[in-house]
Amino acid sequence: MNKNVIYIVIALIIGVVVGGFIFGSFMVETDSGDLVHEHSEESGQMWTCSMHPQIMQPEPGDCPICGMDLIPAKSDGEGFALNEIKMTENAMALANIGTTVIGEGNSGEGQKITLSGQIKVNEEAEAVQSSYFDGRLEQLNISYEGQEVNKGALLATIYAPNLVAAQQELISSLSLKESQPALYEAVRKKLKLWKLTDNQIIAIEKSQKVQEYFPIYATVSEPLPKKWFQRGTM
């Protein structure tokens, strides 16, 4: 009788130890001290970022974009995330949904894939054209957004009081070029900082006439949207 009691006690102790080892591996202690079940990798639990829901990872960690702690992604009753859906074969056929493997092995001649999408402007091919000085836009030679522009093309004509005054300073400094070369070079440098070319400056010096309406030429060959040319204030 005593031996049977001993055997039963030993069996209970072994059962408690084994049970604690098995079930304890699925329990984790939270910051508040509560024990909760730990989701195993087989549960399909995904982790996402509250600021960047496009991030989906199979385990907790930091968001690769902002560095915030990942949180468990919500899912429906079938275990799918909110941005996932499940369709039967009949539903896929009715919706005309098909799948195609894309890769080097499917680049043969005659294979075409028709997709719907939205055309977006290539930001790397955009350029900004500025007048570099305040003024009023008198004439714009760009007819529509996205018009192709070649380098050196006349884009617009601007009336700029500061540029008119600078041209007058250049003409006046010509007579002091020998006696005060520093003054002459300072006026010329100011015009060059406003992106006037050497040919334009030389033309002003030769004509010795102030050009009230000044042309703006393209410095690059890019499609320049019309919205980038704004009327300046005087």
C-alpha positions as CSV (number, residue, x, y, z in Angstrom):
1,M,0.0,0.0,0.0
2,N,2.8,2.4,0.9
3,K,4.6,1.6,-2.4
4,N,1.5,2.4,-4.4
5,V,1.2,5.8,-2.7
6,I,4.8,6.5,-3.4
7,Y,4.4,5.6,-7.0
8,I,1.3,7.9,-7.3
9,V,3.2,10.8,-5.7
10,I,6.1,10.3,-8.0
11,A,3.9,10.2,-11.1
12,L,2.1,13.4,-10.0
13,I,5.4,15.2,-9.5
14,I,6.6,14.1,-13.0
15,G,3.3,15.1,-14.5
16,V,3.5,18.6,-12.9
17,V,7.1,19.1,-14.1
18,V,6.5,17.9,-17.6
19,G,3.3,19.9,-17.9
20,G,5.0,23.1,-16.6
21,F,7.8,22.6,-19.1
22,I,5.4,22.1,-22.0
23,F,2.8,24.8,-21.2
24,G,5.3,27.2,-19.7
25,S,7.1,27.6,-23.0
26,F,4.0,29.2,-24.4
27,M,3.6,31.7,-21.5
28,V,5.4,35.0,-21.3
29,E,5.3,37.6,-18.5
30,T,4.2,41.1,-19.5
31,D,5.5,44.3,-18.0
32,S,2.5,44.3,-15.7
33,G,3.4,40.9,-14.3
34,D,0.5,39.0,-16.1
35,L,1.1,35.8,-17.9
36,V,-0.1,35.6,-21.5
37,H,0.2,33.1,-24.2
38,E,3.2,33.6,-26.5
39,H,2.3,33.3,-30.2
40,S,4.5,30.7,-31.9
41,E,5.8,31.2,-35.4
42,E,3.3,28.6,-36.6
43,S,0.4,30.8,-35.4
44,G,0.9,33.2,-38.4
45,Q,1.0,36.3,-36.2
46,M,2.4,39.2,-38.0
47,W,3.8,42.4,-36.6
48,T,3.4,45.9,-38.1
49,C,4.1,49.6,-37.4
50,S,1.4,51.9,-36.3
51,M,2.8,54.7,-38.4
52,H,3.7,52.5,-41.4
53,P,1.1,49.8,-41.8
54,Q,2.8,48.5,-45.0
55,I,5.5,47.0,-42.8
56,M,4.7,43.3,-42.1
57,Q,7.2,41.1,-40.2
58,P,6.8,37.6,-38.7
59,E,8.3,38.6,-35.4
60,P,8.4,41.7,-33.1
61,G,11.2,44.3,-33.4
62,D,11.7,47.9,-34.6
63,C,10.2,49.5,-37.7
64,P,12.8,49.7,-40.4
65,I,11.5,53.1,-41.4
66,C,10.9,55.1,-38.2
67,G,12.4,52.8,-35.6
68,M,9.2,52.5,-33.5
69,D,8.3,49.3,-31.8
70,L,6.2,46.9,-33.9
71,I,2.8,45.9,-32.7
72,P,0.7,42.8,-33.4
73,A,-1.1,43.2,-36.7
74,K,-4.9,42.7,-36.4
75,S,-6.4,39.9,-38.4
76,D,-9.9,38.6,-39.1
77,G,-11.4,35.3,-37.9
78,E,-9.5,33.2,-40.5
79,G,-6.1,34.6,-39.5
80,F,-5.7,37.1,-42.4
81,A,-4.4,40.6,-41.9
82,L,-6.7,43.5,-42.6
83,N,-4.9,44.1,-46.0
84,E,-5.3,40.5,-47.1
85,I,-8.2,38.8,-48.7
86,K,-9.1,35.2,-49.6
87,M,-11.0,34.2,-52.8
88,T,-12.1,30.9,-54.0
89,E,-11.2,29.7,-57.5
90,N,-14.8,30.4,-58.7
91,A,-14.6,34.0,-57.3
92,M,-11.2,34.5,-59.0
93,A,-12.7,33.3,-62.3
94,L,-15.7,35.7,-62.0
95,A,-13.4,38.6,-61.1
96,N,-11.1,37.7,-64.0
97,I,-8.1,37.5,-61.7
98,G,-5.0,35.7,-63.0
99,T,-1.4,35.2,-61.8
100,T,1.8,35.1,-63.8
101,V,5.3,34.3,-62.7
102,I,7.6,37.2,-63.7
103,G,11.3,36.5,-64.2
104,E,14.1,35.8,-66.6
105,G,12.5,32.5,-67.6
106,N,9.3,34.3,-68.9
107,S,10.9,36.9,-71.0
108,G,10.4,35.1,-74.3
109,E,9.2,36.8,-77.4
110,G,5.4,37.1,-77.8
111,Q,4.6,37.0,-74.0
112,K,2.8,40.1,-73.0
113,I,1.3,41.2,-69.7
114,T,-1.5,43.8,-69.7
115,L,-1.7,45.8,-66.5
116,S,-3.7,48.8,-65.4
117,G,-1.9,51.6,-63.6
118,Q,-1.3,55.3,-63.3
119,I,1.4,57.2,-65.1
120,K,3.6,59.3,-62.8
121,V,6.1,61.9,-63.6
122,N,9.7,60.8,-63.2
123,E,11.1,63.0,-60.4
124,E,14.7,62.4,-61.5
125,A,13.9,63.9,-64.9
126,E,12.5,67.1,-63.4
127,A,14.3,70.4,-63.2
128,V,13.6,73.9,-61.7
129,Q,14.2,77.0,-63.8
130,S,14.6,80.2,-61.8
131,S,15.0,83.8,-62.8
132,Y,17.5,84.4,-59.9
133,F,16.1,87.9,-59.3
134,D,12.8,89.5,-58.4
135,G,10.6,90.8,-61.1
136,R,7.3,90.7,-63.0
137,L,6.7,88.0,-65.6
138,E,5.8,89.8,-68.8
139,Q,5.6,86.9,-71.2
140,L,5.7,83.1,-70.9
141,N,6.8,81.0,-73.8
142,I,5.8,77.6,-72.3
143,S,2.4,76.6,-73.6
144,Y,1.6,73.6,-71.4
145,E,2.8,71.5,-68.5
146,G,5.4,68.9,-69.6
147,Q,6.4,70.7,-72.7
148,E,9.9,69.6,-73.9
149,V,12.5,72.4,-73.5
150,N,15.9,72.5,-75.0
151,K,18.9,74.2,-73.4
152,G,19.2,77.8,-74.5
153,A,15.5,78.1,-75.5
154,L,13.7,81.4,-74.6
155,L,11.4,80.6,-71.7
156,A,10.1,83.9,-70.5
157,T,10.6,87.7,-70.4
158,I,10.8,89.4,-67.1
159,Y,10.7,93.1,-66.0
160,A,13.1,93.4,-63.0
161,P,13.8,96.9,-61.5
162,N,16.9,95.6,-59.7
163,L,18.3,94.2,-63.0
164,V,17.6,97.5,-64.7
165,A,19.5,99.4,-62.0
166,A,22.4,96.8,-62.2
167,Q,22.7,97.3,-66.0
168,Q,22.9,101.1,-65.4
169,E,25.7,100.5,-62.8
170,L,27.6,98.4,-65.3
171,I,27.4,101.0,-68.1
172,S,28.5,103.7,-65.6
173,S,31.4,101.7,-64.4
174,L,32.8,101.2,-67.9
175,S,34.3,104.7,-67.7
176,L,36.0,103.8,-64.4
177,K,37.2,100.4,-65.6
178,E,40.9,101.6,-65.6
179,S,40.9,103.8,-62.5
180,Q,38.6,101.6,-60.3
181,P,38.7,98.1,-61.6
182,A,37.4,96.7,-58.4
183,L,34.1,98.6,-58.8
184,Y,33.8,97.4,-62.3
185,E,34.4,93.7,-61.4
186,A,31.9,94.0,-58.4
187,V,29.1,95.1,-60.7
188,R,30.0,92.5,-63.3
189,K,30.1,89.8,-60.6
190,K,26.7,90.7,-59.3
191,L,25.2,90.2,-62.8
192,K,27.0,86.8,-63.1
193,L,25.5,85.8,-59.8
194,W,22.1,86.5,-61.3
195,K,23.1,83.9,-64.0
196,L,23.6,86.4,-66.8
197,T,26.0,84.9,-69.3
198,D,29.2,86.5,-70.4
199,N,27.7,87.1,-73.9
200,Q,24.7,89.0,-72.3
201,I,27.0,91.1,-70.2
202,I,29.3,91.9,-73.1
203,A,26.2,92.8,-75.2
204,I,25.1,95.3,-72.5
205,E,28.6,96.9,-72.5
206,K,28.8,97.2,-76.3
207,S,25.3,98.7,-76.7
208,Q,25.5,100.7,-73.5
209,K,21.7,100.5,-73.4
210,V,19.6,99.3,-70.5
211,Q,17.4,96.3,-71.4
212,E,14.1,96.8,-69.5
213,Y,12.5,93.5,-70.4
214,F,15.1,90.7,-69.9
215,P,14.9,87.3,-71.4
216,I,15.2,84.1,-69.4
217,Y,16.8,81.2,-71.2
218,A,16.7,77.5,-70.3
219,T,19.8,76.2,-68.6
220,V,18.9,72.5,-69.0
221,S,17.1,70.3,-71.5
222,E,14.2,69.0,-69.5
223,P,10.4,69.0,-69.6
224,L,9.7,72.1,-67.3
225,P,6.1,72.3,-65.9
226,K,4.5,75.6,-66.4
227,K,3.6,75.9,-62.7
228,W,7.3,76.4,-61.8
229,F,7.2,79.9,-63.5
230,Q,5.6,82.3,-61.0
231,R,4.9,85.9,-61.4
232,G,7.3,87.9,-59.2
233,T,6.3,90.9,-57.1
234,M,7.9,94.4,-57.5
